[in-house]
Amino acid sequence: MTPSGKQRVVLRLPGMLRIHDISRDGRVLLSKDVWRADMEFRAEKDTTARSLTWFDCSIISAMSSIGDKVAFFECGEASGASYFAYMRKTDGSPPVKLGEGQGPVFSPDEKWVLVKQFNPMRLAILPTGIGEAKQMNAHGMQDFSTAGWMPNGREIYFAANDGHNWRMYAQELSNGEIRSLTAPILVNPIHDLHQLVSPDGRFCFSRDPGGTGWLYPLAGGEAQAVRGLLPEDIWIAWASDGRSAFIFQDKKTFALLFRLDPVSGSRIPVAKAAPQDPSGLTAVGPVRITSDGKSYAFSYNRSLSDLFVAEGVH
């Protein structure tokens, strides 16, 4: 019992309803908690961001080269126990459901998306128009993350866990063969990174297990340490010049976007991704940006609670 004579109870019930206090006179304090993820987009000439949210958990995973459409997935109550990939034009047109999968990423010609599927764990390619889905050989990998396309469109790349370490790999679409691109790397399950391979196909960005960022040369040679990269920096994508990259920092109620020169370590502020409504924000990310830095989209998490008092409970 508490000093006030109330019995303190914290019990989670179905429907996101929780009991907090039960008093002797039969009054109950209840809260209804709602967690959701929303998505917004802002073009160069927009004065504010516009909502592209579809259901209750819209997670951005890719944006087209000119910023006219996004790829995202739904993973909330509306999608049940599955993840579903979608494509949506940034003018607000209704989205197109592409199929089952998490983290859809456009191919260079934007005719396909690469997704992660479950049961069994594997990568798959879904058409954005006419075409047939294709499941990739998992080669015994236990998990996948940070998947994308090589600039030539004939290979994909991904981080995979072989049961001992995470590494970056490339895989041929034609025969399914894979090759290792990096030494063991650090994979943060909270941050699914994007566009790690440079536009010219020469380098792949990853952090080592200690958190240091490196540019791994794909043709062989010594890796180059990324200068100026802070622990809180989250990689977004290479810029169109192939010599700089976009990164962001999650400040919980907004995200700060920068352009980083990985050789000199210098950075330039690019934008502040701030949701229109700051109520209940707990995180801002992922963030996606066009290679010219003129348009960007982002998701964010929100947690809201409504409190109720129920009387006459015995």
matplotlib code that plots the C-alpha trace (Angstrom):
import matplotlib.pyplot as plt

x = [0.0, 1.1, 0.8, -2.5, -4.0, -3.8, -2.6, 0.0, -0.4, 1.2, -0.4, -0.5, -3.8, -4.9, -5.6, -2.7, -4.7, -2.8, -4.0, -1.9, -3.7, -6.6, -7.8, -9.9, -13.0, -13.0, -11.5, -9.1, -6.6, -6.3, -4.2, -4.6, -1.3, -0.8, 2.5, 2.8, 5.3, 4.5, 6.3, 6.8, 8.4, 9.8, 10.9, 13.2, 10.4, 8.1, 7.6, 6.6, 6.8, 3.8, 2.5, 2.9, 1.8, -0.4, -1.3, 0.0, 3.6, 5.0, 8.8, 10.7, 13.4, 14.2, 13.5, 13.8, 16.6, 14.6, 12.4, 9.1, 8.4, 9.3, 9.5, 8.4, 7.0, 4.2, 4.8, 2.0, -1.4, -2.8, -0.3, -0.8, 2.2, 3.7, 5.8, 4.5, 6.4, 4.8, 5.7, 4.1, 4.5, 5.5, 2.6, 0.4, -1.2, -2.4, 0.5, 1.0, 1.4, 4.4, 4.3, 5.6, 8.9, 10.8, 13.0, 12.2, 15.1, 14.7, 17.0, 18.9, 16.2, 13.5, 11.7, 12.4, 12.8, 15.0, 13.4, 14.1, 11.6, 11.1, 10.2, 12.5, 15.0, 16.1, 16.3, 13.9, 13.3, 9.8, 8.7, 7.4, 5.4, 5.2, 7.4, 7.8, 9.2, 12.5, 13.9, 17.6, 19.8, 20.5, 23.7, 23.0, 23.1, 21.2, 20.2, 20.4, 20.5, 21.4, 20.6, 21.0, 21.9, 25.3, 25.4, 25.5, 22.1, 23.4, 24.4, 23.0, 24.9, 23.9, 25.1, 24.8, 25.4, 27.1, 26.7, 30.0, 30.3, 28.5, 30.1, 29.1, 28.6, 27.8, 25.6, 25.2, 21.6, 22.3, 23.8, 23.3, 27.0, 28.2, 31.5, 32.7, 33.3, 34.6, 36.1, 33.7, 31.5, 29.1, 25.4, 23.0, 19.5, 17.9, 19.4, 19.0, 21.5, 21.1, 23.3, 26.5, 28.3, 29.6, 28.1, 31.2, 31.2, 34.6, 33.9, 31.6, 31.0, 30.7, 31.6, 34.0, 33.0, 34.5, 32.3, 35.0, 33.7, 35.7, 35.6, 36.4, 37.7, 35.8, 38.6, 41.0, 43.5, 43.6, 40.5, 40.4, 39.1, 36.3, 37.3, 34.9, 32.3, 30.8, 29.3, 25.9, 26.1, 23.9, 24.7, 22.0, 23.6, 26.4, 26.0, 25.9, 29.5, 30.7, 33.1, 30.8, 27.9, 24.8, 24.4, 21.9, 21.6, 18.5, 17.6, 14.4, 12.0, 13.9, 16.9, 19.8, 21.1, 24.7, 26.9, 30.2, 33.5, 34.9, 38.5, 38.8, 36.1, 34.4, 30.7, 28.0, 24.5, 21.9, 18.4, 16.5, 13.9, 11.1, 7.7, 4.8, 3.4, 6.0, 3.6, 4.9, 7.9, 10.5, 12.7, 13.2, 14.5, 15.2, 15.9, 16.3, 17.5, 18.1, 21.7, 21.5, 20.4, 17.3, 14.5, 14.3, 11.8, 11.8, 9.8, 9.4, 8.0, 5.3, 4.0, 0.7, -1.4, -4.9, -5.7, -9.1, -10.6, -13.1, -15.3, -17.2, -14.7, -14.7]
y = [0.0, 3.6, 6.2, 7.4, 4.0, 3.2, 0.0, 0.7, -1.5, -1.2, -3.8, -3.9, -5.0, -5.7, -2.6, -0.6, 0.0, 0.2, 0.2, 2.6, 2.9, 1.2, 3.1, 1.8, 3.6, 1.8, 4.4, 3.3, 5.4, 4.1, 5.3, 4.5, 4.5, 5.0, 4.4, 5.2, 6.2, 8.9, 10.1, 13.5, 14.9, 18.3, 19.5, 22.5, 25.0, 23.7, 26.1, 23.1, 19.4, 17.4, 14.2, 11.0, 8.7, 5.8, 3.6, 3.7, 2.8, 4.3, 3.9, 5.6, 3.4, 5.0, 8.0, 8.2, 10.1, 13.2, 13.0, 12.3, 9.1, 7.2, 3.6, 2.7, -0.2, -0.6, -2.6, -1.6, -2.8, -2.3, -4.7, -7.4, -9.7, -8.9, -6.2, -4.8, -2.7, 0.3, 3.0, 6.4, 9.6, 12.6, 14.6, 12.7, 10.2, 6.9, 4.4, 1.2, -2.0, -3.9, -7.0, -8.5, -7.2, -4.7, -1.8, -1.5, 0.2, 1.3, -0.2, 2.4, 2.3, 2.3, -0.7, -2.9, -2.7, -4.9, -6.0, -8.2, -11.0, -13.3, -17.0, -17.8, -15.0, -13.8, -10.9, -10.6, -8.3, -7.0, -5.2, -1.6, -2.3, -5.3, -8.2, -11.2, -11.2, -13.0, -14.5, -14.4, -17.3, -16.5, -18.7, -19.7, -16.1, -15.7, -12.1, -9.2, -5.4, -2.3, -3.7, -1.7, -1.8, -1.5, 1.4, -1.0, -2.5, -6.0, -6.6, -5.9, -5.3, -6.0, -6.5, -10.1, -12.1, -15.5, -16.6, -15.1, -11.6, -9.0, -8.1, -6.3, -8.5, -8.1, -10.6, -11.1, -11.1, -13.5, -16.4, -15.5, -15.7, -13.6, -12.0, -10.3, -6.5, -5.6, -6.8, -7.4, -4.4, -2.9, -3.1, -1.1, -2.7, 0.6, 2.3, 0.7, 2.7, 3.6, 4.0, 2.9, 2.3, 5.4, 6.4, 5.3, 1.9, 2.4, 2.5, 1.1, 2.9, 0.9, 1.3, -1.2, -3.0, -0.1, 2.5, 4.1, 4.8, 3.5, 3.6, 0.1, 0.0, -2.5, -3.2, -4.0, -2.0, -0.4, 1.0, 4.8, 6.2, 8.7, 11.9, 14.1, 11.4, 11.6, 8.7, 10.2, 10.7, 8.4, 7.8, 8.7, 8.5, 9.6, 12.9, 13.2, 14.4, 11.0, 12.9, 13.8, 12.2, 13.2, 12.3, 13.2, 13.4, 12.3, 15.0, 13.2, 16.0, 16.9, 15.8, 17.8, 17.1, 17.7, 17.2, 15.6, 15.5, 12.1, 13.1, 16.5, 15.9, 19.3, 19.4, 21.8, 22.1, 21.1, 21.1, 20.6, 17.8, 18.8, 17.2, 19.6, 18.5, 18.0, 16.3, 13.1, 12.7, 10.2, 9.8, 11.3, 8.9, 7.3, 10.2, 10.0, 12.7, 13.2, 13.1, 16.9, 17.6, 19.5, 17.2, 15.0, 12.7, 11.3, 9.1, 9.8, 8.0, 9.4, 8.1, 9.6, 8.8, 9.6, 9.3, 8.2, 7.7, 4.8, 4.8, 2.0, -0.7, -3.5]
z = [0.0, -0.6, 2.2, 0.7, 1.1, -2.6, -4.1, -6.7, -9.8, -13.2, -15.5, -19.3, -20.7, -24.3, -26.5, -25.1, -21.9, -18.6, -14.9, -12.8, -9.4, -7.6, -4.6, -1.7, -2.8, -6.1, -8.3, -11.0, -13.0, -16.5, -19.5, -23.1, -24.8, -28.6, -30.3, -34.0, -36.7, -39.3, -42.4, -44.0, -47.1, -48.0, -51.4, -52.0, -52.6, -49.8, -46.9, -44.6, -44.8, -46.0, -44.5, -46.5, -43.7, -44.8, -41.8, -38.2, -38.8, -42.0, -42.1, -44.9, -46.5, -49.9, -52.1, -55.9, -57.5, -58.2, -55.1, -56.9, -54.9, -51.8, -50.8, -47.3, -45.2, -42.7, -39.5, -37.1, -36.2, -39.6, -41.2, -38.5, -37.9, -41.4, -43.0, -46.3, -48.8, -50.5, -53.1, -53.0, -55.0, -53.0, -54.4, -52.0, -54.4, -52.8, -52.3, -54.3, -52.3, -53.7, -51.5, -48.3, -47.1, -44.9, -46.0, -49.7, -51.7, -55.3, -58.0, -60.1, -62.8, -60.1, -61.7, -58.6, -54.9, -52.7, -49.5, -46.4, -45.9, -42.9, -42.4, -44.0, -43.5, -47.0, -49.4, -52.3, -55.3, -56.0, -59.1, -58.9, -62.1, -64.4, -63.4, -61.1, -57.6, -57.1, -53.8, -53.4, -52.1, -48.4, -48.4, -44.8, -43.4, -40.1, -40.6, -43.1, -42.8, -44.7, -48.2, -51.4, -55.1, -56.7, -59.2, -62.2, -61.2, -61.7, -58.1, -54.7, -51.5, -47.9, -44.3, -43.2, -40.1, -40.8, -37.1, -36.1, -37.5, -39.5, -42.8, -46.0, -49.0, -52.7, -54.6, -58.3, -59.5, -62.4, -60.5, -56.8, -55.9, -53.0, -52.1, -49.0, -49.2, -45.7, -42.5, -39.6, -39.1, -36.5, -37.3, -35.2, -35.4, -34.7, -37.7, -41.1, -43.2, -46.9, -50.0, -48.5, -51.9, -53.7, -57.0, -58.9, -57.2, -55.7, -51.9, -49.3, -46.0, -42.8, -39.1, -37.5, -34.3, -32.3, -34.1, -36.3, -39.9, -42.8, -46.6, -47.9, -51.5, -53.5, -55.9, -53.1, -51.0, -47.6, -46.1, -45.4, -42.1, -42.3, -40.7, -38.8, -38.2, -34.7, -32.7, -33.0, -36.8, -38.8, -42.5, -45.0, -48.5, -50.8, -52.5, -56.3, -56.4, -55.0, -52.7, -49.9, -48.0, -46.1, -42.4, -39.7, -36.0, -34.2, -31.6, -30.6, -31.6, -34.8, -36.9, -38.1, -41.6, -42.7, -45.7, -44.7, -46.5, -45.4, -46.3, -44.7, -42.0, -42.7, -42.5, -43.7, -42.3, -44.9, -43.2, -40.0, -40.3, -37.9, -37.8, -38.0, -34.7, -31.9, -29.5, -27.9, -30.2, -29.1, -32.2, -35.7, -38.3, -40.7, -43.0, -46.8, -49.1, -52.8, -54.0, -54.7, -51.2, -52.3, -51.1, -48.1, -46.3, -42.8, -40.3, -36.7, -33.6, -31.4, -28.0, -26.7, -23.6, -22.6, -18.9, -17.5, -14.1, -13.7, -10.6, -8.8, -9.6, -7.0]

ax = plt.figure().add_subplot(projection="3d")
ax.plot(x, y, z, "-o")
ax.set_aspect("equal")
plt.show()
